[in-house]
Structure formats: C-alpha cells, structure tokens
C-alpha cells in the first residue's frame, strides 16, 4: 500500500489549555502545563435505523445522538486545574489555611515528627454546589514536519470525577475528563468543536 503523505503519520502529545468563561462569555486560555501519556478525543454518533419489509431491510438512518469527550492526564496539578476539572470550587491566592483544630500547622510530610506552620499560598475550597462551570478547551499537537494540528472544544463540561494520587515510587499524574456540549449559538452542524491543520 503506497504512502500518500508521511506527514499525516503522527507521534507524540502536545499542549493543553483550559479556557475561562465569565457570565457565559469566553475570557482567555491558560496552559495547564506538562501533560503525560495520551490525550484522547472521542467522537460518537448514535444512529437509529428504520426497518421494514420482509425480510426486514434498513431503508432510513438518522443520527439521534452525538457525544464528544476529551480525556487527558495532567502532570502539573495546580489548584486552578483541579477547580476547572471539577467545574466548581473557589481558589484563593496568598491565603493561609486554617485547619479544623484552629491552627495553621501540619505534619512535615516526611519521616520526621512534629508539626510546623504552613506557609501562605494557594487554597482551594470545594463542595456543596449543585451546578458547575463550563470551560473552553484547546489542544495543540506539533507534527514532525513542524506544522500544528489544533483541536478546540467550544463548551466543555467537566465529568466531575477526579483522583489525586500520591505514589510512593512513581509520578503523581491526574486524569481529567470533559464532555463537550453543543454551542447552540454556532451554525447547526458546527456546534461542538473545530480542528485545524497547518498546511
């Protein structure tokens, strides 16, 4: 079988960005940092068939459902990325946590005993909201020829499940998952995403 264009053969991952909406208006993208493994974009079209006759034969098919999902593994797990992956929560910067015992001290996180004060930093508080926020999502893959393929999902809804592993002898990686919703302000047939490839 001949090769049509070797530049269509692709290897590697790319850059992932999460976008912010304020009052349903898109603001800006921010790079999530290093990602690992595979970024997977899954597109499903569910078809209903109408059969009639003897024997039954399919005479009409129509698409009754479309689903688009994006899954990725984050290596840089920031509190802002966690918030966007959950679709809820409040992030405070330059904040000192106060724990249930009324202190701002915690164990060292090592084999040493004793508690020390926690320094001021970023704080995420989460829980108790029945709704969640949507994000824009953009993934850029650079091909071997230097050209880019860019996927942009207009309105991504966090799947709501996230695991934060802390491994003894491996990298701490976090899987995130988003379902794309149709942006009904866009043209029919073009409401989920766009993919562009540089020539």
One Martini backbone bead per residue (centre of mass of N, CA, C, O) as a GRO file, in nm:
protein
  199
    1UNK     BB    1   0.094   0.038   0.025
    2UNK     BB    2   0.085   0.355  -0.024
    3UNK     BB    3   0.210   0.673   0.054
    4UNK     BB    4   0.071   0.983   0.063
    5UNK     BB    5   0.158   1.120   0.366
    6UNK     BB    6   0.392   1.124   0.615
    7UNK     BB    7   0.272   1.381   0.779
    8UNK     BB    8   0.011   1.207   0.879
    9UNK     BB    9   0.213   1.084   1.066
   10UNK     BB   10   0.184   1.048   1.422
   11UNK     BB   11   0.361   1.180   1.722
   12UNK     BB   12   0.252   1.253   2.021
   13UNK     BB   13   0.161   1.526   2.186
   14UNK     BB   14   0.109   1.836   2.381
   15UNK     BB   15  -0.106   2.111   2.436
   16UNK     BB   16  -0.303   2.231   2.715
   17UNK     BB   17  -0.613   2.421   2.744
   18UNK     BB   18  -0.790   2.639   2.961
   19UNK     BB   19  -1.096   2.804   2.969
   20UNK     BB   20  -1.275   3.104   3.048
   21UNK     BB   21  -1.585   3.193   3.203
   22UNK     BB   22  -1.790   3.499   3.208
   23UNK     BB   23  -2.106   3.513   3.185
   24UNK     BB   24  -2.085   3.326   2.914
   25UNK     BB   25  -1.794   3.452   2.849
   26UNK     BB   26  -1.512   3.436   2.691
   27UNK     BB   27  -1.177   3.498   2.783
   28UNK     BB   28  -0.930   3.265   2.835
   29UNK     BB   29  -0.630   3.100   2.807
   30UNK     BB   30  -0.455   2.826   2.987
   31UNK     BB   31  -0.188   2.652   3.064
   32UNK     BB   32  -0.151   2.332   3.227
   33UNK     BB   33   0.101   2.203   3.127
   34UNK     BB   34   0.211   1.913   3.182
   35UNK     BB   35   0.170   1.617   2.999
   36UNK     BB   36   0.063   1.267   2.987
   37UNK     BB   37   0.050   1.046   2.748
   38UNK     BB   38  -0.290   1.054   2.655
   39UNK     BB   39  -0.486   1.223   2.423
   40UNK     BB   40  -0.849   1.192   2.403
   41UNK     BB   41  -1.074   1.198   2.126
   42UNK     BB   42  -1.426   1.136   2.138
   43UNK     BB   43  -1.651   1.030   1.871
   44UNK     BB   44  -2.012   1.003   1.871
   45UNK     BB   45  -2.263   0.831   1.661
   46UNK     BB   46  -2.602   0.780   1.687
   47UNK     BB   47  -2.809   0.536   1.520
   48UNK     BB   48  -3.119   0.519   1.357
   49UNK     BB   49  -3.326   0.254   1.236
   50UNK     BB   50  -3.536   0.180   0.956
   51UNK     BB   51  -3.755  -0.100   0.930
   52UNK     BB   52  -3.873  -0.301   0.649
   53UNK     BB   53  -4.032  -0.576   0.554
   54UNK     BB   54  -3.969  -0.901   0.365
   55UNK     BB   55  -3.732  -0.874   0.479
   56UNK     BB   56  -3.574  -0.682   0.681
   57UNK     BB   57  -3.492  -0.343   0.596
   58UNK     BB   58  -3.287  -0.075   0.556
   59UNK     BB   59  -3.402   0.270   0.467
   60UNK     BB   60  -3.326   0.441   0.734
   61UNK     BB   61  -3.100   0.697   0.865
   62UNK     BB   62  -3.040   0.856   1.189
   63UNK     BB   63  -2.918   1.092   1.391
   64UNK     BB   64  -2.968   1.101   1.762
   65UNK     BB   65  -2.654   1.121   1.862
   66UNK     BB   66  -2.396   1.324   2.019
   67UNK     BB   67  -2.048   1.266   2.125
   68UNK     BB   68  -1.791   1.444   2.319
   69UNK     BB   69  -1.457   1.360   2.429
   70UNK     BB   70  -1.200   1.448   2.680
   71UNK     BB   71  -0.877   1.305   2.757
   72UNK     BB   72  -0.636   1.353   3.030
   73UNK     BB   73  -0.294   1.390   3.164
   74UNK     BB   74  -0.171   1.538   3.446
   75UNK     BB   75   0.134   1.666   3.587
   76UNK     BB   76   0.032   1.957   3.649
   77UNK     BB   77  -0.121   2.011   3.966
   78UNK     BB   78  -0.336   2.254   4.005
   79UNK     BB   79  -0.588   2.424   4.154
   80UNK     BB   80  -0.705   2.539   3.892
   81UNK     BB   81  -0.727   2.263   3.744
   82UNK     BB   82  -0.913   2.128   3.946
   83UNK     BB   83  -1.147   2.323   3.930
   84UNK     BB   84  -1.198   2.284   3.619
   85UNK     BB   85  -1.236   1.964   3.646
   86UNK     BB   86  -1.495   2.006   3.843
   87UNK     BB   87  -1.660   2.296   3.813
   88UNK     BB   88  -1.559   2.385   4.109
   89UNK     BB   89  -1.490   2.628   4.335
   90UNK     BB   90  -1.237   2.807   4.536
   91UNK     BB   91  -0.972   3.036   4.473
   92UNK     BB   92  -0.695   3.129   4.679
   93UNK     BB   93  -0.465   3.377   4.720
   94UNK     BB   94  -0.260   3.438   4.963
   95UNK     BB   95  -0.323   3.187   5.171
   96UNK     BB   96  -0.416   3.079   5.499
   97UNK     BB   97  -0.474   2.801   5.654
   98UNK     BB   98  -0.751   2.660   5.847
   99UNK     BB   99  -0.794   2.416   6.058
  100UNK     BB  100  -0.994   2.227   6.266
  101UNK     BB  101  -0.787   2.303   6.517
  102UNK     BB  102  -0.718   2.626   6.443
  103UNK     BB  103  -0.470   2.589   6.277
  104UNK     BB  104  -0.150   2.628   6.060
  105UNK     BB  105  -0.061   2.326   6.116
  106UNK     BB  106   0.163   2.054   6.010
  107UNK     BB  107   0.303   1.811   5.901
  108UNK     BB  108   0.598   1.763   5.717
  109UNK     BB  109   0.594   1.499   5.510
  110UNK     BB  110   0.782   1.313   5.668
  111UNK     BB  111   0.971   1.118   5.903
  112UNK     BB  112   0.930   1.349   6.080
  113UNK     BB  113   0.847   1.500   6.361
  114UNK     BB  114   0.614   1.729   6.380
  115UNK     BB  115   0.498   2.060   6.363
  116UNK     BB  116   0.432   2.310   6.109
  117UNK     BB  117   0.395   2.584   5.949
  118UNK     BB  118   0.198   2.709   5.702
  119UNK     BB  119   0.226   2.862   5.422
  120UNK     BB  120   0.147   3.085   5.214
  121UNK     BB  121  -0.106   3.038   4.942
  122UNK     BB  122  -0.290   2.820   4.775
  123UNK     BB  123  -0.658   2.785   4.784
  124UNK     BB  124  -0.901   2.517   4.798
  125UNK     BB  125  -1.257   2.523   4.788
  126UNK     BB  126  -1.507   2.253   4.834
  127UNK     BB  127  -1.858   2.228   4.811
  128UNK     BB  128  -2.224   2.240   4.764
  129UNK     BB  129  -2.267   2.251   4.442
  130UNK     BB  130  -2.499   2.168   4.180
  131UNK     BB  131  -2.318   2.319   3.989
  132UNK     BB  132  -2.126   2.401   3.685
  133UNK     BB  133  -1.855   2.495   3.503
  134UNK     BB  134  -1.739   2.597   3.203
  135UNK     BB  135  -1.508   2.526   2.931
  136UNK     BB  136  -1.250   2.580   2.739
  137UNK     BB  137  -1.075   2.376   2.483
  138UNK     BB  138  -0.718   2.324   2.398
  139UNK     BB  139  -0.530   2.137   2.144
  140UNK     BB  140  -0.173   2.106   2.065
  141UNK     BB  141  -0.011   1.957   1.780
  142UNK     BB  142   0.317   1.866   1.682
  143UNK     BB  143   0.462   1.785   1.408
  144UNK     BB  144   0.744   1.676   1.243
  145UNK     BB  145   0.710   1.927   1.025
  146UNK     BB  146   0.600   2.173   1.236
  147UNK     BB  147   0.311   2.138   1.226
  148UNK     BB  148  -0.029   2.204   1.328
  149UNK     BB  149  -0.275   2.066   1.549
  150UNK     BB  150  -0.607   2.201   1.632
  151UNK     BB  151  -0.815   2.170   1.913
  152UNK     BB  152  -1.162   2.297   1.969
  153UNK     BB  153  -1.367   2.328   2.249
  154UNK     BB  154  -1.625   2.535   2.332
  155UNK     BB  155  -1.798   2.340   2.556
  156UNK     BB  156  -1.688   2.221   2.857
  157UNK     BB  157  -1.775   1.944   3.070
  158UNK     BB  158  -1.720   1.825   3.357
  159UNK     BB  159  -1.735   1.500   3.483
  160UNK     BB  160  -1.645   1.511   3.817
  161UNK     BB  161  -1.394   1.319   3.809
  162UNK     BB  162  -1.122   1.284   4.054
  163UNK     BB  163  -0.777   1.186   4.100
  164UNK     BB  164  -0.523   1.209   4.373
  165UNK     BB  165  -0.225   1.087   4.352
  166UNK     BB  166   0.029   0.935   4.589
  167UNK     BB  167   0.324   0.810   4.500
  168UNK     BB  168   0.605   0.643   4.606
  169UNK     BB  169   0.744   0.548   4.289
  170UNK     BB  170   0.582   0.774   4.121
  171UNK     BB  171   0.414   0.969   3.936
  172UNK     BB  172   0.179   1.234   3.978
  173UNK     BB  173  -0.120   1.161   3.814
  174UNK     BB  174  -0.406   1.325   3.641
  175UNK     BB  175  -0.722   1.257   3.543
  176UNK     BB  176  -0.922   1.402   3.280
  177UNK     BB  177  -1.275   1.495   3.199
  178UNK     BB  178  -1.473   1.583   2.902
  179UNK     BB  179  -1.779   1.719   2.791
  180UNK     BB  180  -1.932   1.822   2.511
  181UNK     BB  181  -2.120   2.097   2.425
  182UNK     BB  182  -2.349   2.261   2.257
  183UNK     BB  183  -2.326   2.555   2.059
  184UNK     BB  184  -2.620   2.722   1.969
  185UNK     BB  185  -2.476   2.987   1.839
  186UNK     BB  186  -2.397   2.802   1.626
  187UNK     BB  187  -2.384   2.633   1.355
  188UNK     BB  188  -2.530   2.385   1.222
  189UNK     BB  189  -2.279   2.128   1.246
  190UNK     BB  190  -2.074   2.346   1.442
  191UNK     BB  191  -2.108   2.307   1.786
  192UNK     BB  192  -1.844   2.160   1.922
  193UNK     BB  193  -1.594   2.179   1.702
  194UNK     BB  194  -1.245   2.229   1.597
  195UNK     BB  195  -1.008   2.149   1.329
  196UNK     BB  196  -0.667   2.234   1.265
  197UNK     BB  197  -0.434   2.244   0.978
  198UNK     BB  198  -0.133   2.297   0.879
  199UNK     BB  199   0.023   2.338   0.553
   0.00000   0.00000   0.00000
